[in-house]
Amino acid sequence: MNQQAMLRKIQKMQKEMMDTQKEIDETVFSATSGGVVTIEMYGTKELKAVKVAPDFEAEGAEDYEMLSDMIVAACNEAYKKIDKTTQEKMGKYQALLGGMGGGLF
């Protein structure tokens, strides 16, 4: 393959990678914890929303501590979903670039 053809192929792959990353970044991932807390997070790991079930009633400090734990758990679950999706969608590019000295991820 000549250099120009190789360059075009690399540029095409770079555009595909950027488009895929943009798609991931704009996707809203959600996770729920305890059936009480639901969070929404963009693929950039920027928090979009935290929703608490309207029937949740805190009766004391322990309930607030539990609520805090559920928020953390829901956020952590969303992070895992984002990481898994990113790996699934971007992993093919990493494999292709691995032979070229790439280490983009």
C-alpha positions, -999 to +999 in steps of 0.1 A: +000+000+000+014+034-009+019+062+016-010+083+003-035+054+006-022+046+041-026+082+051-062+083+038-070+051+057-055+065+089-075+098+084-107+078+078-101+058+110-093+089+129-126+105+119-145+073+128-128+073+162-137+110+168-173+104+157-176+073+180-161+093+209-186+121+203-214+096+203-203+082+236-198+116+251-234+127+241-250+095+253-269+097+286-262+067+309-285+060+338-281+039+369-304+032+399-296+022+434-320+007+459-349+017+438-346+051+454-319+070+436-315+073+398-287+092+383-281+103+347-246+109+335-232+119+301-205+097+285-180+124+295-188+114+331-205+147+337-235+143+360-267+153+344-293+146+370-299+130+404-334+119+411-347+106+444-379+087+445-407+110+456-419+085+483-385+085+500-388+099+535-358+104+558-366+099+594-331+104+608-294+107+601-291+070+592-316+075+563-295+105+550-264+084+552-281+056+533-293+080+507-257+093+503-245+057+499-271+051+472-261+082+453-224+070+453-234+035+443-255+048+414-227+070+402-202+042+404-225+020+384-229+047+357-191+051+355-188+013+349-214+014+322-196+043+305-162+025+308-177-007+294-193+011+264-162+031+257-141-001+257-165-019+235-168+008+210-133+022+210-114-011+217-113-020+180-093+012+173-069+005+201-063-030+186-057-015+152-034+012+165-015-011+188+007-022+160+014+014+151+028+024+184-006+038+195-015+039+231-044+063+229-066+048+256 
